[in-house]
Amino acid sequence: MAEIVRMPKLSDTMTEGTVSRWLKKVGDKVKSGDILAEIDSDKATMEFESFYDGVLLYIGTPDKKSAPVDSVLAIIGKEGENVAKILEEEKKKVGSVQTAVGKKEEIKKTEPQKESQKSEVKNQKVMQGEQVVSTSNIQHPAPGFIKASPLAKKLAKDRNLKISLIGGSGEGGRVVRKDIENYLHFSVSPSGGGKGEGKESFTDEPVSQMRKTIAKRLSESKFTSPHFYLTMEISVEELVKVRETINEVSSVKISYNDLVIKAVSSALREHPKVNSSWMGDVIRRNNHIHIGIAVAVEEGLLVPVIKFADGKTLSQIAGEVKEFSKKAKEKKLQPKDWEGNTFTISNLGMYGIEEFTAIINPPDACILAVGGITETPVVKDGKIVPGVVMKVTLSCDHRVVDGVTGADFLQTLKTLLENPVLFLGAQSI
């Protein structure tokens, strides 16, 4: 008997998937465990295996097309089986569900319709008592008539401009002098001739599943979580020296980001309230420390998670970050790689950004935005001397973390980064 293969739900937030490409075609023999297709979820591209033996009889979602979760992705069965009958039965099932939903909606709409009918009757009665105004005497502008001030018309004529092509900002769309001047200023052609003959063009790109999810989740976070931001400048002269020393002896090259991850995990151990999650009716105080690391990819942003970061060495953290970055760019991250974060770090320092704010990554209560390391004059012992600083900004969910709590966490982080020996030891490297 033929089996329906449905669009899988590859993550807890996935509502539809896109077939990146089919690795089998209609008529191919398929065994359980064979890779049927590559599917783009809202997080990554994943290989989808067959659970059945047989022949691929039907493909419901072609390459580069999207379909809802649980819709018909393909049909596998014996050669020659009647696919049309299976699809017809599936269509009936979907239709019955839609009918049931439609009836519920119709019941909901009945009362508003009755009220609307009453209002309509009332309005008709009122209209019967009103005088009907004739429209035969209303003056309409002749075809081609343009509303413009005399000065605007003169300026357009002097410069040989078609005033009908110029939008008016005056009352009722009236073209005024300012509109002519703006048109002349912005309508210079690419060749510099000033003839206003530049060609408009654009390219529409389809929104990927990942971008849709980023838009949905971060919009929900921004507009439902009451964000506030705390920024602190940290002297990192000692951190720079420590990194140079470690990389002289370590087989794994350590980045500043790796050091920040290690320091943050140590600070979170001292401030468990920052390592919390808003769960609606409870605040979850996480005893474990799983740090999400924002990784940029072509389609958007992924956040793989360093599990139990406070118990790992710098080399282990550096190795995992490099592996996650590689897997993210190759679209090979799995759900286990991006689940479970209790705190998130977003670092744009390597792109020359000195300071920024980040949107909280749910269900975390906080996210740390890390800026670049810069050389700048600082005051020490009343004297201006060269310094090396880094700015960090903590975004906090005020439902979970108060200002003093966030400030205390940043003070601890500042102390650790300015004195790396406090969180680094022989076993930490």
Stockholm file with secondary structure:
# STOCKHOLM 1.0

chainA/1-429         MAEIVRMPKLSDTMTEGTVSRWLKKVGDKVKSGDILAEIDSDKATMEFESFYDGVLLYIGTPDKKSAPVDSVLAIIGKEGENVAKILEEEKKKVGSVQTAVGKKEEIKKTEPQKESQKSEVKNQKVMQGEQVVSTSNIQHPAPGFIKASPLAKKLAKDRNLKISLIGGSGEGGRVVRKDIENYLHFSVSPSGGGKGEGKESFTDEPVSQMRKTIAKRLSESKFTSPHFYLTMEISVEELVKVRETINEVSSVKISYNDLVIKAVSSALREHPKVNSSWMGDVIRRNNHIHIGIAVAVEEGLLVPVIKFADGKTLSQIAGEVKEFSKKAKEKKLQPKDWEGNTFTISNLGMYGIEEFTAIINPPDACILAVGGITETPVVKDGKIVPGVVMKVTLSCDHRVVDGVTGADFLQTLKTLLENPVLFLGAQSI
#=GR chainA/1-429 SS CCEEEECCCCSTTCSEEEEEEESSCTTCEECTTCEEEEEECSSCEEEEECCSCEEEEEESSCTTCEEETTSEEEEEESTTCCHHHHHHHHHHHHHHHHHHHHHHHHHHHHHHHHHHHHHHHHHHHHHHTSCCCCCTTCCCCCTTCCCBCHHHHHHHHHTTCCGGGSCCCSGGGCBCHHHHHHHHHHCCCTTSCCSSCCCCCCCCCCCCHHHHHHHHHHHHHHHHSCEEEEEEEEECHHHHHHHHHHHHHCSSCCCHHHHHHHHHHHHHHHCTTTSEEECSSSEEECSSCCEEECEEETTEEECCEETTGGGSCHHHHHHHHHHHHHHHHTTCCCHHHHCCCSEEEEECGGGTCCCCCCCCCTTBSEEEEEEEEEEEEEEETTEEEEEEEEEEEEEEETTTCCHHHHHHHHHHHHHHHHSGGGTCCGGGC
#=GC SS_cons         CCEEEECCCCSTTCSEEEEEEESSCTTCEECTTCEEEEEECSSCEEEEECCSCEEEEEESSCTTCEEETTSEEEEEESTTCCHHHHHHHHHHHHHHHHHHHHHHHHHHHHHHHHHHHHHHHHHHHHHHTSCCCCCTTCCCCCTTCCCBCHHHHHHHHHTTCCGGGSCCCSGGGCBCHHHHHHHHHHCCCTTSCCSSCCCCCCCCCCCCHHHHHHHHHHHHHHHHSCEEEEEEEEECHHHHHHHHHHHHHCSSCCCHHHHHHHHHHHHHHHCTTTSEEECSSSEEECSSCCEEECEEETTEEECCEETTGGGSCHHHHHHHHHHHHHHHHTTCCCHHHHCCCSEEEEECGGGTCCCCCCCCCTTBSEEEEEEEEEEEEEEETTEEEEEEEEEEEEEEETTTCCHHHHHHHHHHHHHHHHSGGGTCCGGGC
//
